[in-house]
Amino acid sequence: MVKLLENQVAIITGAGRGIGRETALMFAEHGAKVVVADLDAEPAMEVVAEIKKIGSATIQFCGSVTEPEFGKQVVEAAISAFGRLDILVNNADYCADFLLHKMTDEAFNAILDIHLVAPSD
Ligand SMILES: NC(=O)c1ccc[n+]([C@@H]2O[C@H](COP(=O)([O-])OP(=O)(O)OC[C@H]3O[C@@H](n4cnc5c(N)ncnc54)[C@H](O)[C@@H]3O)[C@@H](O)[C@H]2O)c1
């Protein structure tokens, strides 16, 4: 198999589940060193364990992308562990499954925070 991401370092947010998890495993199979970032430590640790089985280097980073210091801290963690950063996958999601006109202001603002504010920080 041709490894397309050999020695590249990637941060993937929301990598504990779903699309983020599958992206993390695929990146690792292609030789990337992956920072598995997620709000929930437990699923993130499981992904880290799977990546280690694949044979790629990886670390877990636990925190919310909506925290003001998250971006700085996760980049510092990547550089500290692997000495560089090449790829950021802004994947973390909070999805309130409501119609817009039935949504509370709190739910609406939480969606704006995670989808617009956090990735632009
Ligand atoms: N699944 C779909 O059909 C679909 C379709 C279009 C777009 N998307 C987008 O793809 C992305 C992933 O979707 P998914 O279905 O895999 O989601 P998912 O719910 O399966 O996984 C999301 C992950 O993000 C983590 N997360 C949630 N809030 C977080 C926060 N504040 N900080 C850090 N991590 C946080 C969760 O713990 C979870 O592990 C989302 O951005 C979603 O909007 C998904």
PDBQT file of the ligand as one rigid body, heavy atoms in Angstrom, charges set to zero:
ROOT
HETATM    1  N1  LIG A 201     -22.952  11.989   9.885  1.00  0.00    +0.000 N 
HETATM    2  C1  LIG A 201     -23.418  12.687   8.862  1.00  0.00    +0.000 C 
HETATM    3  O1  LIG A 201     -24.291  12.246   8.100  1.00  0.00    +0.000 OA
HETATM    4  C2  LIG A 201     -22.861  14.056   8.529  1.00  0.00    +0.000 A 
HETATM    5  C3  LIG A 201     -23.326  14.729   7.395  1.00  0.00    +0.000 A 
HETATM    6  C4  LIG A 201     -22.805  15.989   7.079  1.00  0.00    +0.000 A 
HETATM    7  C5  LIG A 201     -21.827  16.561   7.904  1.00  0.00    +0.000 A 
HETATM    8  N2  LIG A 201     -21.423  15.885   9.001  1.00  0.00    +0.000 N 
HETATM    9  C6  LIG A 201     -20.401  16.525   9.823  1.00  0.00    +0.000 C 
HETATM   10  O2  LIG A 201     -19.319  15.627  10.051  1.00  0.00    +0.000 OA
HETATM   11  C7  LIG A 201     -18.788  15.846  11.350  1.00  0.00    +0.000 C 
HETATM   12  C8  LIG A 201     -18.779  14.552  12.153  1.00  0.00    +0.000 C 
HETATM   13  O3  LIG A 201     -20.085  14.014  12.214  1.00  0.00    +0.000 OA
HETATM   14  P1  LIG A 201     -20.344  12.609  12.887  1.00  0.00    +0.000 P 
HETATM   15  O4  LIG A 201     -21.672  12.145  12.416  1.00  0.00    +0.000 OA
HETATM   16  O5  LIG A 201     -19.164  11.727  12.701  1.00  0.00    +0.000 OA
HETATM   17  O6  LIG A 201     -20.502  13.038  14.438  1.00  0.00    +0.000 OA
HETATM   18  P2  LIG A 201     -20.456  12.123  15.763  1.00  0.00    +0.000 P 
HETATM   19  O7  LIG A 201     -21.499  12.692  16.676  1.00  0.00    +0.000 OA
HETATM   20  O8  LIG A 201     -20.488  10.669  15.448  1.00  0.00    +0.000 OA
HETATM   21  O9  LIG A 201     -19.006  12.448  16.362  1.00  0.00    +0.000 OA
HETATM   22  C9  LIG A 201     -18.687  13.762  16.755  1.00  0.00    +0.000 C 
HETATM   23  C10 LIG A 201     -17.552  13.702  17.755  1.00  0.00    +0.000 C 
HETATM   24  O10 LIG A 201     -17.255  15.056  18.122  1.00  0.00    +0.000 OA
HETATM   25  C11 LIG A 201     -17.063  15.117  19.528  1.00  0.00    +0.000 C 
HETATM   26  N3  LIG A 201     -17.394  16.456  20.002  1.00  0.00    +0.000 N 
HETATM   27  C12 LIG A 201     -18.625  17.005  20.154  1.00  0.00    +0.000 A 
HETATM   28  N4  LIG A 201     -18.534  18.230  20.630  1.00  0.00    +0.000 NA
HETATM   29  C13 LIG A 201     -17.216  18.475  20.808  1.00  0.00    +0.000 A 
HETATM   30  C14 LIG A 201     -16.484  19.588  21.288  1.00  0.00    +0.000 A 
HETATM   31  N5  LIG A 201     -17.116  20.692  21.685  1.00  0.00    +0.000 N 
HETATM   32  N6  LIG A 201     -15.124  19.519  21.330  1.00  0.00    +0.000 NA
HETATM   33  C15 LIG A 201     -14.475  18.398  20.932  1.00  0.00    +0.000 A 
HETATM   34  N7  LIG A 201     -15.124  17.298  20.467  1.00  0.00    +0.000 NA
HETATM   35  C16 LIG A 201     -16.475  17.340  20.410  1.00  0.00    +0.000 A 
HETATM   36  C17 LIG A 201     -17.999  14.075  20.096  1.00  0.00    +0.000 C 
HETATM   37  O11 LIG A 201     -17.579  13.677  21.415  1.00  0.00    +0.000 OA
HETATM   38  C18 LIG A 201     -17.886  12.965  19.060  1.00  0.00    +0.000 C 
HETATM   39  O12 LIG A 201     -16.861  12.031  19.404  1.00  0.00    +0.000 OA
HETATM   40  C19 LIG A 201     -19.650  16.936  11.991  1.00  0.00    +0.000 C 
HETATM   41  O13 LIG A 201     -19.027  18.194  11.857  1.00  0.00    +0.000 OA
HETATM   42  C20 LIG A 201     -20.943  16.871  11.209  1.00  0.00    +0.000 C 
HETATM   43  O14 LIG A 201     -21.635  18.093  11.216  1.00  0.00    +0.000 OA
HETATM   44  C21 LIG A 201     -21.904  14.660   9.335  1.00  0.00    +0.000 A 
ENDROOT
TORSDOF 0
